[in-house]
Amino acid sequence: MSGRQPSKRLNQLTSAIFTEMAERKRKVAQRMQVIDLGIGSPDKPPAPHLIQALVDAVQNPDNYGYPGSQGSVAFRQEVAAWYRHRFNVDLSPDTEIHALMGSQDGLAHLALAWADPGDIVLVPDPGYPIYAGSVHLAGAELYPMPLRAENGFLPELAAIPADVRKRAKLMILNYPNNPVSAVAPLSFFEEVVRFARENDIIVAHDLAYSEMAFDGYRPPSFLEAPGAKEVGIELNSFSKSFNMAGCRIAYVVGNAELIKPLAIVKSNIDYGVFDAVQQMAVAALVHDRTCGEANPVGELYQERRDVLLSSLAEAGWVIEPPKATMFIWARVPNGFTSRSFAFELLEKTGVVVIPGDAFGQEGEGYVRIALVKEPDVLREVAHRIKESGLLR
């Protein structure tokens, strides 16, 4: 068996930089305390009432059968009610909502459902790695859409060549964005709808950071744009908004005919999300919709953003504050590449960040910093960076 080789498509799913950062972190941890701001995993638990909802549901013996891939009626009805409350978007619980085991589940299988070899999928660069990974798994062709500061980190749709538009089957978007932390106005989504109609392209919008916004900003849904439901779908998750990352639940909403092929793929892969987790998710949406207060997750990360950026500015590293997400997208100091800065930062300070080029070619010159530690730890991060001399 030693001559056997795994599928060649795995070569396109490389996570080499993440593996390398983990190995470097392990070595540095032998001589100093490491502060890991690399992975965007929430460091807070769900609210107590959500944990209690899960406990109650787990103790119900009726919740241990196959749950069904689409999601329970109660779950789909509450997603519809929340979308109406949050975005003033009407959805049919019967046909326009489907449960997912996390938004990554839906994104990983979306290209399998819609793209064949020879088809093109338009993917943001830089972008969350599963966007490109899903295209490689499907055997389709990837066309990167550059996200650059001079254009507000929005793709220039007019710059996409005519021959690419003709072969493009699917476009993936993500605002608020990971990794660049940019946001998109509703006018941009209106432009996307026109582009999609003109070129017969499906739009999939990843809205995983919808509730992690700052300074009173409320990110719009792509489905708020007139005609969006005719051309697209949207994915949202409980991982970040409700600190439920380990519970693995999300959903896709929008055009029923666009959801159906994804549902078929998933019906051949899994039996749906554990009913107890769905009931926890229902409790999260009901509370968010009826409590009369803003989701506290935005306030939590706004404080962390402000603490880190003000402390770094005092140290000599001035970074544009983002309006949303749990990330800081920061230009590296002069004289460094993304990787050389991330590596030296870890070696000298014990602080882990992710080089921007891990997310695509356009990420060169940046690092992504995750706001996954308490304010006092973030102040310590800034102090270590100041003392390291890397900013001189």
C-alpha positions as CSV (number, residue, x, y, z in Angstrom):
1,M,0.0,0.0,0.0
2,S,3.0,2.3,0.3
3,G,2.7,3.3,-3.4
4,R,-0.9,4.5,-3.0
5,Q,-1.4,8.2,-3.4
6,P,-4.4,10.2,-2.2
7,S,-6.6,12.2,-4.6
8,K,-4.8,14.9,-6.5
9,R,-7.5,17.4,-5.6
10,L,-6.1,17.4,-2.0
11,N,-3.1,19.2,-3.3
12,Q,-5.3,22.2,-4.0
13,L,-6.8,22.2,-0.5
14,T,-3.5,23.0,1.1
15,S,-3.5,24.6,4.6
16,A,0.3,24.6,4.7
17,I,0.6,28.1,6.3
18,F,-1.8,27.2,9.1
19,T,0.1,24.0,9.7
20,E,3.4,25.9,9.7
21,M,2.1,28.6,12.1
22,A,0.9,25.8,14.5
23,E,4.4,24.2,14.4
24,R,6.1,27.5,14.9
25,K,3.7,28.3,17.8
26,R,4.5,25.0,19.4
27,K,8.3,25.7,19.4
28,V,7.9,29.3,20.7
29,A,5.6,28.1,23.5
30,Q,8.6,26.2,24.9
31,R,10.3,29.5,25.8
32,M,7.5,32.0,26.3
33,Q,3.7,32.4,26.8
34,V,2.0,32.4,23.4
35,I,-1.0,34.7,22.7
36,D,-2.9,33.1,19.8
37,L,-4.8,35.7,17.7
38,G,-4.7,33.4,14.7
39,I,-8.0,31.5,14.4
40,G,-11.3,33.2,14.7
41,S,-12.9,30.9,17.3
42,P,-15.1,32.7,19.8
43,D,-13.6,32.5,23.3
44,K,-16.9,33.0,25.1
45,P,-19.6,30.4,25.8
46,P,-23.2,30.7,24.7
47,A,-25.5,32.7,27.0
48,P,-26.7,30.8,30.0
49,H,-30.3,30.6,28.8
50,L,-29.1,29.0,25.5
51,I,-27.0,26.4,27.4
52,Q,-30.1,25.6,29.5
53,A,-32.2,25.2,26.3
54,L,-29.7,22.7,25.1
55,V,-29.6,20.9,28.4
56,D,-33.4,20.6,28.4
57,A,-33.4,19.4,24.8
58,V,-30.7,16.8,25.3
59,Q,-32.8,15.4,28.2
60,N,-35.8,14.9,25.9
61,P,-35.7,11.3,24.6
62,D,-37.8,12.3,21.6
63,N,-34.8,14.2,20.2
64,Y,-32.7,11.2,19.3
65,G,-34.1,10.1,16.0
66,Y,-32.8,11.1,12.6
67,P,-33.6,14.8,12.5
68,G,-34.1,15.3,8.8
69,S,-31.8,17.2,6.5
70,Q,-34.0,20.3,5.9
71,G,-34.3,21.2,9.5
72,S,-37.3,21.1,11.8
73,V,-40.5,23.0,11.1
74,A,-39.9,25.0,14.3
75,F,-36.4,25.9,13.3
76,R,-37.3,27.0,9.8
77,Q,-40.3,29.0,11.0
78,E,-38.1,30.9,13.5
79,V,-35.4,31.6,10.9
80,A,-38.2,33.1,8.7
81,A,-39.5,35.2,11.7
82,W,-36.0,36.4,12.5
83,Y,-35.2,37.4,8.9
84,R,-38.4,39.4,8.8
85,H,-37.5,41.1,12.1
86,R,-33.9,41.7,11.3
87,F,-33.9,42.5,7.6
88,N,-37.6,42.9,6.6
89,V,-37.1,40.0,4.2
90,D,-40.0,37.4,3.8
91,L,-39.0,33.8,3.4
92,S,-41.1,30.6,3.0
93,P,-40.2,28.2,5.8
94,D,-41.3,25.3,3.5
95,T,-39.1,26.0,0.5
96,E,-36.7,28.9,1.1
97,I,-34.9,27.8,4.2
98,H,-32.6,24.8,4.8
99,A,-30.6,23.9,7.9
100,L,-26.8,23.4,7.6
101,M,-24.1,21.9,9.9
102,G,-22.4,25.3,10.0
103,S,-22.1,27.7,7.1
104,Q,-18.9,26.0,6.0
105,D,-20.9,22.8,5.4
106,G,-23.1,24.7,2.9
107,L,-20.2,26.5,1.3
108,A,-18.1,23.3,1.0
109,H,-20.9,21.6,-0.9
110,L,-22.4,24.5,-2.9
111,A,-20.0,24.2,-5.9
112,L,-20.6,20.4,-6.0
113,A,-24.3,21.2,-6.4
114,W,-24.0,23.8,-9.1
115,A,-20.6,23.7,-10.9
116,D,-19.2,21.1,-13.4
117,P,-15.7,20.9,-14.8
118,G,-15.3,23.8,-17.3
119,D,-17.6,26.1,-15.3
120,I,-16.1,29.1,-13.5
121,V,-16.8,30.2,-10.0
122,L,-16.1,33.8,-9.1
123,V,-14.4,33.9,-5.7
124,P,-13.1,36.9,-3.6
125,D,-9.4,37.2,-3.2
126,P,-8.5,37.4,-0.4
127,G,-11.3,35.1,0.9
128,Y,-12.2,32.5,3.4
129,P,-10.3,29.3,2.3
130,I,-13.4,27.1,1.8
131,Y,-14.6,29.3,-1.0
132,A,-11.7,28.3,-3.2
133,G,-11.6,24.8,-1.6
134,S,-15.2,24.1,-2.7
135,V,-14.4,24.9,-6.3
136,H,-11.4,22.6,-6.3
137,L,-13.5,19.8,-4.8
138,A,-16.1,20.2,-7.5
139,G,-13.5,20.1,-10.2
140,A,-14.6,23.5,-11.5
141,E,-12.4,26.5,-12.4
142,L,-11.7,29.4,-10.0
143,Y,-11.6,33.0,-11.0
144,P,-10.3,35.3,-8.3
145,M,-12.0,38.7,-7.8
146,P,-9.4,41.0,-6.3
147,L,-10.5,42.9,-3.1
148,R,-8.3,46.0,-2.8
149,A,-8.3,48.9,-0.4
150,E,-8.6,51.5,-3.1
151,N,-12.1,50.0,-4.0
152,G,-13.2,49.6,-0.4
153,F,-12.4,45.9,-0.7
154,L,-15.4,45.4,-3.1
155,P,-14.9,43.4,-6.3
156,E,-14.9,45.4,-9.5
157,L,-17.6,43.6,-11.4
158,A,-17.0,45.6,-14.6
159,A,-13.4,44.4,-14.7
160,I,-14.4,40.7,-15.0
161,P,-13.7,39.7,-18.7
162,A,-16.6,38.9,-21.0
163,D,-15.3,35.4,-21.6
164,V,-15.2,34.7,-17.9
165,R,-18.7,36.0,-17.4
166,K,-20.0,33.7,-20.1
167,R,-18.6,30.6,-18.4
168,A,-19.3,31.7,-14.8
169,K,-21.9,29.7,-13.0
170,L,-21.6,31.0,-9.5
171,M,-20.3,34.0,-7.6
172,I,-19.4,33.9,-3.9
173,L,-19.5,37.0,-1.8
174,N,-19.0,37.7,2.0
175,Y,-19.9,40.9,3.8
176,P,-19.0,41.7,6.5
177,N,-15.9,40.1,5.2
178,N,-13.4,37.6,6.5
179,P,-10.5,38.2,6.4
180,V,-10.5,41.9,5.3
181,S,-13.3,43.0,7.7
182,A,-14.9,45.2,5.0
183,V,-18.6,45.9,4.7
184,A,-20.8,46.4,1.7
185,P,-23.6,48.9,1.2
186,L,-27.0,47.9,-0.1
187,S,-26.2,49.8,-3.3
188,F,-23.4,47.3,-4.0
189,F,-25.8,44.3,-3.6
190,E,-28.1,46.1,-6.1
191,E,-25.2,46.2,-8.5
192,V,-24.6,42.5,-7.9
193,V,-28.2,41.7,-8.7
194,R,-28.0,43.5,-12.0
195,F,-24.7,41.8,-12.9
196,A,-26.1,38.4,-12.0
197,R,-29.2,38.9,-14.1
198,E,-27.2,40.2,-17.1
199,N,-24.8,37.2,-17.0
200,D,-27.0,34.4,-15.7
201,I,-24.8,33.9,-12.6
202,I,-25.9,32.5,-9.2
203,V,-25.0,34.6,-6.2
204,A,-24.2,33.0,-2.8
205,H,-23.7,35.5,0.0
206,D,-22.0,34.5,3.2
207,L,-23.5,36.6,6.0
208,A,-21.8,34.8,9.0
209,Y,-20.8,38.1,10.7
210,S,-24.2,39.9,10.4
211,E,-24.4,40.6,14.2
212,M,-20.7,41.4,14.8
213,A,-20.9,45.1,13.9
214,F,-19.8,48.3,15.6
215,D,-20.7,51.9,16.2
216,G,-24.4,51.4,15.5
217,Y,-23.8,49.9,12.1
218,R,-26.2,47.2,11.0
219,P,-25.0,45.1,8.1
220,P,-27.7,44.5,5.4
221,S,-28.7,41.2,4.0
222,F,-28.0,40.6,0.3
223,L,-31.7,39.5,0.1
224,E,-32.7,43.1,0.9
225,A,-31.7,44.2,-2.6
226,P,-34.6,44.2,-5.0
227,G,-34.6,41.1,-7.1
228,A,-31.9,39.4,-5.0
229,K,-34.0,36.3,-4.3
230,E,-34.4,35.8,-8.0
231,V,-30.6,35.3,-8.5
232,G,-29.2,34.2,-5.1
233,I,-29.1,32.6,-1.8
234,E,-27.6,33.6,1.6
235,L,-25.9,31.7,4.4
236,N,-25.9,32.6,8.0
237,S,-24.6,30.9,11.1
238,F,-25.0,30.7,14.9
239,S,-21.2,30.2,15.4
240,K,-20.2,33.9,15.8
241,S,-23.4,35.7,16.6
242,F,-24.3,33.4,19.5
243,N,-21.0,31.8,20.5
244,M,-22.2,28.4,19.3
245,A,-19.3,27.5,17.1
246,G,-19.0,23.9,18.5
247,C,-22.7,23.3,18.0
248,R,-22.5,23.3,14.2
249,I,-25.7,24.8,13.0
250,A,-26.4,27.4,10.3
251,Y,-28.8,27.8,7.4
252,V,-29.1,28.8,3.8
253,V,-32.1,31.0,2.7
254,G,-33.3,32.5,-0.5
255,N,-34.3,31.2,-4.0
256,A,-35.9,27.8,-3.5
257,E,-34.7,26.4,-6.9
258,L,-31.2,27.3,-6.1
259,I,-31.4,25.7,-2.7
260,K,-32.7,22.4,-4.0
261,P,-29.5,21.0,-5.6
262,L,-27.6,21.8,-2.4
263,A,-30.3,20.0,-0.4
264,I,-29.9,17.0,-2.7
265,V,-26.1,16.8,-2.2
266,K,-26.6,17.1,1.6
267,S,-29.3,14.4,1.7
268,N,-26.7,12.0,0.4
269,I,-24.1,13.1,3.0
270,D,-25.8,13.6,6.3
271,Y,-29.1,13.3,8.2
272,G,-29.3,16.8,9.4
273,V,-28.5,18.7,12.6
274,F,-29.2,17.1,16.0
275,D,-32.7,18.3,17.1
276,A,-31.4,19.4,20.5
277,V,-29.1,21.8,18.8
278,Q,-31.9,23.1,16.5
279,Q,-33.9,23.8,19.6
280,M,-31.0,25.7,21.1
281,A,-30.8,27.7,17.9
282,V,-34.5,28.5,18.0
283,A,-34.1,29.8,21.6
284,A,-31.3,32.1,20.3
285,L,-33.3,33.6,17.6
286,V,-36.5,34.0,19.7
287,H,-34.5,35.8,22.4
288,D,-32.7,38.0,19.9
289,R,-36.0,38.9,18.2
290,T,-38.0,39.6,21.3
291,C,-35.7,40.8,24.0
292,G,-35.7,44.4,22.8
293,E,-31.9,44.8,23.1
294,A,-29.0,44.6,20.6
295,N,-27.1,41.4,20.4
296,P,-24.3,41.8,22.9
297,V,-21.7,40.2,20.7
298,G,-21.2,43.4,18.8
299,E,-20.5,45.4,21.9
300,L,-18.0,42.8,23.1
301,Y,-15.9,42.9,19.9
302,Q,-16.2,46.6,19.6
303,E,-14.5,47.0,23.0
304,R,-11.8,44.6,21.9
305,R,-11.3,46.4,18.6
306,D,-11.0,49.8,20.3
307,V,-8.6,48.5,23.0
308,L,-6.3,46.8,20.6
309,L,-6.2,49.6,17.9
310,S,-5.7,52.4,20.4
311,S,-2.9,50.4,22.2
312,L,-1.2,49.6,18.8
313,A,-1.5,53.3,17.7
314,E,0.3,54.3,20.9
315,A,3.0,51.7,20.0
316,G,3.3,53.3,16.5
317,W,1.1,50.9,14.4
318,V,-1.9,52.8,13.1
319,I,-4.6,50.6,11.6
320,E,-8.0,51.6,10.1
321,P,-10.8,50.4,12.4
322,P,-13.2,48.0,10.9
323,K,-17.0,48.4,11.1
324,A,-17.7,44.7,11.7
325,T,-16.4,41.1,12.2
326,M,-14.0,39.7,14.8
327,F,-10.9,40.5,12.8
328,I,-8.4,43.3,12.2
329,W,-6.9,43.4,8.7
330,A,-3.7,45.2,9.1
331,R,-1.0,46.4,6.7
332,V,2.4,45.0,7.8
333,P,5.2,47.5,8.6
334,N,7.5,48.6,5.9
335,G,10.2,46.1,5.0
336,F,8.2,43.0,5.7
337,T,6.1,40.6,3.7
338,S,3.0,39.1,5.2
339,R,4.9,35.9,6.2
340,S,8.1,37.5,7.3
341,F,6.3,39.8,9.6
342,A,4.0,37.1,11.0
343,F,6.9,34.7,11.6
344,E,9.1,37.4,13.3
345,L,6.2,38.6,15.4
346,L,5.7,35.2,16.7
347,E,9.4,34.6,17.4
348,K,10.0,37.9,19.2
349,T,6.6,38.4,20.9
350,G,4.8,35.1,21.1
351,V,1.8,36.6,19.3
352,V,0.2,34.5,16.6
353,V,-1.4,36.3,13.6
354,I,-2.2,34.9,10.1
355,P,-0.3,36.1,7.1
356,G,-2.6,37.7,4.6
357,D,-1.4,35.6,1.7
358,A,-2.9,32.6,3.4
359,F,-6.3,33.9,2.0
360,G,-5.2,34.6,-1.5
361,Q,-2.6,36.5,-3.6
362,E,-4.2,39.9,-2.9
363,G,-3.7,39.3,0.9
364,E,0.1,39.9,0.5
365,G,1.2,42.9,2.6
366,Y,-1.4,42.3,5.4
367,V,-2.0,40.1,8.4
368,R,-5.3,39.1,10.0
369,I,-5.6,39.5,13.7
370,A,-8.5,37.8,15.5
371,L,-10.1,39.6,18.5
372,V,-10.4,36.4,20.5
373,K,-8.8,37.5,23.8
374,E,-9.9,39.8,26.7
375,P,-9.0,43.5,26.6
376,D,-6.1,43.1,29.1
377,V,-4.5,40.4,27.0
378,L,-4.9,42.6,23.9
379,R,-3.1,45.4,25.8
380,E,-0.3,43.0,26.5
381,V,-0.2,42.1,22.8
382,A,0.4,45.8,22.0
383,H,3.0,46.1,24.7
384,R,4.9,43.2,23.4
385,I,4.8,44.5,19.9
386,K,6.0,47.9,21.0
387,E,8.9,46.4,23.0
388,S,9.9,44.1,20.1
389,G,11.2,46.9,17.9
390,L,9.4,45.5,14.9
391,L,7.6,48.8,14.3
392,R,10.8,50.9,14.0
